[in-house]
Amino acid sequence: MKEADPIVYVIDDDDLIRTGLHSLIRSAGFCVQAFPSAREFMLWKRPDAPGCLILDVRMPGLSGLDFQRQLCDADIHIPVIFITGHGDIPMAVRAIKEGALDFLTKPILGQDLLDAVGKAVARDCELRKERAALAAIRARFDSLTARETQVLNLVVAGLLNKQIADELGTSELTVKTHRAHVMEKTQAQSLAHLVQMAERLKTSLRK
Amino acid sequence: MQPGHAVITRCRGCGTRAVNSRSVQRELDERLLEGCVAYAEQIARSYCCLPVHSRTQGTEDSSSKTQTLGVSVDTGCFADRHTDFMQKRTDGLTMRSIRSWLLRGNAIWRHALVMAFVSGALFLSFALESFGNPHWFPFRVAIVAVNWFCGPGPGWLAAALSVALFQYYFIPPTHSFALRRRDLPSPFFLILLQVTANLAASWKRQIEASIKLLIHQMAEQRRTEEALQIARAELARVARITTVGHLAAAIAHEVNQPLAAIVANTDARAAWLDVQTPNLVEARAAAERAGQGAIRASEVVSCIRALITKKPTERDYVQLNEIVEEIVALAAGHASISAVTVVVELAPGLPLVHADRVQLQQVILNLIRNGIEAMSGIEGRPRQLVIKTQTQAAGMVCFSIQDSGIGVSAEHMPRLFEPFFTTRTQGIGMGLSISHSIIEAHARRRWAESTPDHGSVFQFTLPCDAGHTA
């Protein structure tokens, strides 16, 4: 599946800066969408494409940092590059802790910004791929029945068929059948592959 | 040094005797013996240009009492002071200085003067008598003059002598002291004259003293007022600088913002030109935006400079809307940090107002800052600052600013414009007071309305010239 063209979103209340950044990023060959405020960004129907968000920290109404948290809460995953007139350490710490990719202070050198944008877009592509893969695994795992899930958990925990049968109070043959179903449904090529997929799901759930 | 002895020496500078009268020295001695040290000092001072010290020491038998050793004149003083003093004395040979010299001089002199005046009057009266009726006009003059120059004591003597002489020489029967009943009023009139002259002299002295005091007080008051004026102007400047200081972060933002725009646009322009087929349209647009950014930065700088410079008040016809826009732009950074939305509703075609531009900027900036700070603790309702300008009847332009902050409580309301009144932990409480005085100076009203918990409205009106429209 071919990925769509990446889109760079710019949110800055200052007209001149917004158009300047728009022009600068466009010149580097990216598709750019600029918004004067976070509200307008949210109202805009975003296409399903990789991208990144260049966000001004200081804006009237909703500040950039608050908006970043809102995005997190709304489960919108997009790498954020903060730009600010005069950032201080607490502000930067908070932004990075919340998952910002970069924190640039104005005036921003064009090359710095383009580097950051390039990195962010690449990162987003990776993340999107990872998320897609994870979603596929989850879909496969979700198709298991309750009994199969129990068997799966015990297999992953490293128990032998005999021990599993003992644990669940069934015959070893039944366990074997369930196990074959599990391997088939999850499309695992080996036991090691199954364990790896289960682990990936678990860590993503923990997040 | 003998106790009670005045030591008066020659001035080391010019060699003249500091006190040049033996009688003064004697008087000093007498005063010292009487114990009137202060008076003795005063006498010595009035005759001498040099510092006078009285020396005292505790007596052996009772340590609590002090005994005056004497008054000494410090001769180690500079000669020029002495010559100055002597110069003044010779220059001031007016009636006034003669009088004061006589009043301070010894009694014999004064009484000799009484004799001289009275005999002069007698002589003149004789001369007048040879022309006609006996005339006691010269005696009146003599009594007044003696009162004037020599004081009340000799004045009484002159009056008594005049009455006696007049009675003896001019009232029939002449050359006798016998009195006839109908002639009585004349001598009494002379005595009455003496009393009146005396009173007049003392009144004059009192009036002089009070006028002097009054002049002194007026001068003092003027000096105080001038000092107060200077202090007030300085305070206003300091408050302006403090206002700017509070806004430092916002200013940094305001200057940095156009710079960031310039950098972004110049980088964009370079990028558009660097590609294989340069996009000249995009490059040109970016260059234009960079130029706009530069203009904006310089506007911010000049606005700040106007705020902090020490300029005398200059009234001119100014466009209120323009000032409001400038200041709103300057305070925008402050507003955005505090998450305040600024809504500006300016009436179009507002007539020009006659006011001082910088002072008006200061007032508006102060009101905006107050509004923003009043809303800093507000949660659960929008933080909104509404700034309006509008024309009013009778050639007035009204400016109003409404915040949705904490408002002003009724008990604080009357004290709102008092200097040093503040409800904030930071701030010196001068902002509103200075703004108030500026608006008062523009001869216009200003008032505040507030509903606690719903914010407050500040308004002021300025006179405008209907002939000048924007």
Chai-1 contact restraints between the chains, C-beta under 6 A:
chainA,res_idxA,chainB,res_idxB,connection_type,confidence,min_distance_angstrom,max_distance_angstrom,comment,restraint_id
A,D14,B,Q257,contact,1.0,0.0,6.0,A-B,restraint_1
A,L16,B,A261,contact,1.0,0.0,6.0,A-B,restraint_2
A,L16,B,R289,contact,1.0,0.0,6.0,A-B,restraint_3
A,L16,B,Q292,contact,1.0,0.0,6.0,A-B,restraint_4
A,L16,B,G293,contact,1.0,0.0,6.0,A-B,restraint_5
A,I17,B,A260,contact,1.0,0.0,6.0,A-B,restraint_6
A,I17,B,A261,contact,1.0,0.0,6.0,A-B,restraint_7
A,I17,B,A264,contact,1.0,0.0,6.0,A-B,restraint_8
A,T19,B,R289,contact,1.0,0.0,6.0,A-B,restraint_9
A,G20,B,A261,contact,1.0,0.0,6.0,A-B,restraint_10
A,G20,B,A264,contact,1.0,0.0,6.0,A-B,restraint_11
A,G20,B,N265,contact,1.0,0.0,6.0,A-B,restraint_12
A,G20,B,A268,contact,1.0,0.0,6.0,A-B,restraint_13
A,G20,B,R289,contact,1.0,0.0,6.0,A-B,restraint_14
A,L21,B,A264,contact,1.0,0.0,6.0,A-B,restraint_15
A,S23,B,A268,contact,1.0,0.0,6.0,A-B,restraint_16
A,S23,B,A286,contact,1.0,0.0,6.0,A-B,restraint_17
A,L24,B,A264,contact,1.0,0.0,6.0,A-B,restraint_18
A,L24,B,D267,contact,1.0,0.0,6.0,A-B,restraint_19
A,L24,B,A268,contact,1.0,0.0,6.0,A-B,restraint_20
A,S27,B,A268,contact,1.0,0.0,6.0,A-B,restraint_21
A,S27,B,A271,contact,1.0,0.0,6.0,A-B,restraint_22
A,S27,B,W272,contact,1.0,0.0,6.0,A-B,restraint_23
A,R58,B,S336,contact,1.0,0.0,6.0,A-B,restraint_24
A,P60,B,S336,contact,1.0,0.0,6.0,A-B,restraint_25
A,P60,B,T341,contact,1.0,0.0,6.0,A-B,restraint_26
A,G85,B,H253,contact,1.0,0.0,6.0,A-B,restraint_27
A,G85,B,N256,contact,1.0,0.0,6.0,A-B,restraint_28
A,H86,B,A252,contact,1.0,0.0,6.0,A-B,restraint_29
A,K106,B,N256,contact,1.0,0.0,6.0,A-B,restraint_30
A,K106,B,A260,contact,1.0,0.0,6.0,A-B,restraint_31
A,P107,B,L259,contact,1.0,0.0,6.0,A-B,restraint_32
A,P107,B,A260,contact,1.0,0.0,6.0,A-B,restraint_33
A,P107,B,V263,contact,1.0,0.0,6.0,A-B,restraint_34
A,G110,B,D267,contact,1.0,0.0,6.0,A-B,restraint_35
